[in-house]
């Protein structure tokens, strides 16, 4: 009988990161890995020699986060494509001009904004009722009737 042990491989490397008896701990320093997708393959063997395999895909992002505006994955474009590219990192000093990524306002936001404005106009036009105490004031009351001006000429006999 053998003692239970584990071998851990990173990506397609033939040399294990660790090959130790169970239980064990592993400290994986991702700063030594390139940004992008990786996978950890764990092969554990019990006392009887039966082996179990576990594969864990993961993504490393040690560099700055990259944001591209003007091009989406899988989109079809032709002609000249104008792109905006920006990158942010937690280690960068704070700059208010770069606090938010510059992107165009989506169409759905404009449509929602116009719907809200239309609703406000409709509400103001149909739901405004003059309070009873002000209905007969010069501002809200009916327009005064105009009469012919009185003449100052003397009446003839």
C-alpha positions, 0 to 999 in steps of 0.5 A, a space after each residue: 500500500 502506498 500513501 495517498 498523494 497528489 500531483 498538481 499540474 498547471 496548464 499543459 506542463 508535464 512537470 507537476 507544481 507539487 507532488 506531495 502526500 495528502 493533505 497538502 497546501 498549495 500557494 499559486 502565485 498568479 503574478 508569475 502567470 500571463 494574463 488570460 485563461 489557465 487550468 489547474 489539473 489535480 491528480 490524487 491517488 488513494 492508498 489502493 492506487 485508484 486515481 481521481 482527476 479534477 480540472 479547474 479552469 480559471 482566468 488570470 487578470 494581473 494587468 490593467 482591465 482593458 475597455 474597448 468602445 466601438 467594437 463588440 465580440 463577434 460583431 461585423 464591421 466594414 470601412 473605418 472603425 473608430 475605437 476608444 481604448 482605455 485601461 484601468 488598474 487598481 494600482 494607478 493613482 486616482 484621476 477623476 478624468 479617467 474615473 469612468 470609461 467614455 462610451 456613447 450613451 446607449 439607444 435604450 437610455 435615450 428612448 427611456 429619457 424621451 418616454 419620461 419626458 413625454 409622460 411628464 408633458 402628458 401629466 402636466 397637460 391632463 392632470 392639472 386642476 385649478 383649485 376651487 379658491 382660485 378658479 374665479 381669479 383674474 389669472 385662472 377665471 374666464 376672460 373678461 368680456 369686452 364692451 364698446 368704449 363709452 363715447 364722450 360726445 353729447 347726445 343729440 336732441 
